[in-house]
Amino acid sequence: MHIPFLTDDPNDTSYPYFWGPIDSLHTFCERKYITHPMAAEFYNCIGSLIYCVAASVGLYHCRGTVWQVQCGWWSLLVVGVGSFLFHVMMRYNAELGDELPMLILVACGILGFDGSHPWAMSMGGQRLLRGWTLSVLVGLIALYLWTRIFGLFISGFTGGVIALIGLGLTSNTQVTLTLTLTLTLTLTLTLTRTRAIALTLTSASRATRRRKAS
């Protein structure tokens, strides 16, 4: 199979790429299949392994903790695997394996306030928090799968992070370990994504120099 390593358009989907046509809803700035013929975005997929390492360490140290903490770390692990496959293939199904666990990760952070936030100390408050969080999560995922509008994912994830921070700011001083770990996971997810984008810029710069040299 012929793989064009250098193209004028970094997001061109017309070539017979190794994993098939690029049909993801969102692509990144790294030029496709330029570093390795079997990886659409080589540096981004390597950067995604950071999630797997962090999640493995977290799962090892959180044994015996509440389910929200463990669910958060498992979600991050799935994000890492899904993100790796997504950047390798640039296919829609792999993209879902990256994005949907990110929404679940934020939901786990919000559910971590169950029984620890002043608004969720009573049974009624706990039921409201659980019902609202799960309803929004399921509804957002269903709507995103139906419409395939990438902006829904961005808006949902951003809104979830804002809600998570808001709950933290309005909580009492006895914030559970669940909140701390999950908020750290969310920030780590954002920071490592920024790092991956920086790596793609480095890759693109090197590719440009190689092309000029030839």
Buried (B, 14 or more C-beta within 10 A) or exposed (E): EEBBBEBEEBBEBEBEBBBEEBEBBEBBEBBBBBBBBEBBBBBBBBBBBBBBEBBBEBBEEBEEBBEBBBBBBBBBBBBBBBBBBBBBBBBEEBBBBBBBBBBBBBBBBBBBBBBBBEBBBEEEBBEEBBEEBEEBBEEBBEBBEEEEEBEBBEEBBEEBBEBBBEBBEEBEEEBBBBBBBBBBBBEBBEEBBEEBBEBBEEBBEEBEEEEEEE
